[in-house]
Amino acid sequence: MGDDMITNMGRRLGGARLLLIVLLNLIPVGGVLWLGWDAGQILMLYWVENIIVGVMSLVRILTAGQRDAPTAGTTPMGAIGVGCFFIVHYGLFTLVHGVFTMILASRIINDEDGLWGRVFANPTFHWAVLAAAVLQVVILIREWWSSGLWRRSSPGAEMFRPYGRIVVLHVTVLAAAWWLSETSAPMAAVLILCLMKAVVELVMTAVISPVSARSQ
């Protein structure tokens, strides 16, 4: 049964999508192994990745080719209206998540450079963010435009798509990172955090990805 489940997930994701997710999750692994990153920097990278995913989702909302079906007594907002609502709602969600992430990351990053020096003023962190953004753009081009999914999806469907993945993924990551902050865990434990995030992301992507993206 376990082998069948893994095989089914592989078919849903497709080889290219699987490769892109693996590459995306190798970025923090490289930070830990070769740049000496700690769990605090990894947490901040995952939070910035949320912002990137939000921008990609906004592009999907604004370029979706189908209109949302009207419900009783309501009028569809259209792509611009849905996009504005998404900016406010997702922005508040990301802000609150960011506050908790920064508090936890500050507890983990316990040196004279602090959160600012180890993250926001760190050139290696900037390169990691750039690499993550490039991979997310590749995913967007491949799964949204090249597959033709943009013609079959609606702004409303795309507005809700990122939430399931992000909520499950980052609740799991934050809980694990809190444990790391309490135990002063070594590098191996930080790598386990990265691995856990990658596995959860693969599972969530296989579950919530649209059918057209799965089959590519």
N, C-alpha and C positions, 0 to 999 in steps of 0.2 A: 504493500500500500504506500509506503514512504517513497519508494522508487517511482511509482506511478504519479504521485503528487509532484515530485520534483520534475519529472518529464513533462507533465501537463503545464507546470509553471513556465518551463523553458519554451514550450510551444506558444504560450500566451505572450510571453515577452518578445520572442524573436531574438535571433543572434545579435543583430546590430544594437537593439535596445539594451540587451543584457550587457554588451560590451561597453556601451556609453555609461550605464549605471556603475559598472565596475571601475571604469576610468575616473568617474566623478568621485567615487569613494576612495580611490587611491591617492587623491590629493592630500587629505588629512593624514593618511598613513605615511606619505613622504615627509610631511611636516614633522611627524613624531620621530621617524627613523633618522632623518638626515639633518633636520633643522632644530631638533631639541624641543619641539613644541610640547606643551603640557595640555591637560584636559580643558583648562580655561580657554586657551586659544582655539582648540577644536570646537568647543561649544560656541564661541563667537563666529567661527567660520560657518557652522551649521545655521546659525541665526541669519547671517548675511545671505546664505543660500536661500532661506525663506523669502527674503526680499527679491532675489533674482527670480524665483519661481512665481512670485506675485506679479512681477513685470511681464513675464512670459504669459501668464494667465490673462492679464489685461489685454495683451496683443490678441490672444485668442478670442476674447469677448468682443473686441472691436472689429474683428475681421470675420466673425462667424457668418456663414452664408444663409442660415435659416432664421426665420423669425420665431420667437417664443409663442406657443399657443396661448390664446387668451383664456382666462378662467372667468367664472361667473362674476359679473359685477366689477371686473377690473379691465384695465387697458394695458397691454404690454408696454414697457418703458422704452424699448428699442435698445440698440447696442450702446449708445452714448449714455443713456440713463442707467443701464445696468453697470456700465463701466464706472460711472461716478459713484454709484452705491458700493461697488466692489472696492474702490479706492478707500472710501471712508471705513467700511466694515473690516476689510483685510488690513488696512493701515492700523486701526485700533488694536486688532488682534495681534499684529506683529509688534506694536509698541509695548503692549502689556507683556508679551512673551519676551521681548528684548530687555525689559526692566528686570525680570526674574533671571534671565540669562546673564546679564551684566553683574548682578549681585552675586550670583553663584560663581561666575568666572573670576570676579575680584577676590573671592575667598580662596580660590585655587591658585591664582597668580600672586604669590606671596613673596615679591622681591621689590627692589627699589624702583624698577622701571614701571611697575604697576600695569593696570589694564591698558592705559593709553600707550605706553612704550612698547609693550609686548604685542599689541594688536593694531591699534589705529595708526601708530607711527612706525610700524614694522614693514619694510619693503617686501619681505618674503610673504607676509600676509596679503599684501596688495596683489602680488603675483598669483597667489592661490585663489583669491577672489576672481581675478581676471580669467584664470583657467576654468573655474567653475562656470562663469558666465558664458564663455565660449562654448563649453560642452552643452549648456542649457539651450543656447541658440541653435546648435546643431540638432538637438532633440526636437526643438520647435520646428525647424525647417523640414526635418525628415518626417515627423509624425503629423504635422499640421498641414503644411502646404504640399509636400511631395506626395503624400498619401491621398490628398483630396479630402481629408476629414473636415476641413474648414467649410466645405460646401454642404456637409450633412449635419453639422452641429449648430446649436443656437447659443446666444449670449447667456441665457439663464443656465443652461447645462454647463457651460464653461466656468461660470461664476462659482459654482459649488464644487467643481472638480478637485481643486487643490486641498480643500479642508480636511477630508478624511485622512489623506496621507500625512499631512503635516501634524494634525492633532495626535494621532497614534504614534507617529515617528518621534516627535519631540517630547511628548510626555515620557516615553521610554528612555530617551537620551538624557533628559533632565534628571530623571530618577537615578539613573546609573551615575551621572556626573555628581550628583549630590553625595552618593555613596563614596565616590572617589575623593571628594573634598573632605569627607569625614575620616578617611582611612589613610590619607597621604599615599595613595597607591603608586606603585612603580610604573615604568614605561610599559611593561607588558600589559598591565591593566588598562592603560590608555588605549593601547592597540586593540584590546578586546572590546572597548567602547566603540571604536571605529568599525570593527567587524560586526558588532551587534547592530549598529546603525545601518550598515550595508545590507545585512540579511533582512531586517525589518523593511527597509526601503524596497528591496526586491519583491518581497511578499506583497506589500501594499500596492506596488505598481502593477503586479500581475492581477490583483483583485479588482482594482478600479480603472485600469486602462481601458479605453474604448476598443471595441472589437476590431475596428479597422487598423488601429495602431498595433494590436497584438499580432495580427497576421502578417505584418511586414517583415 
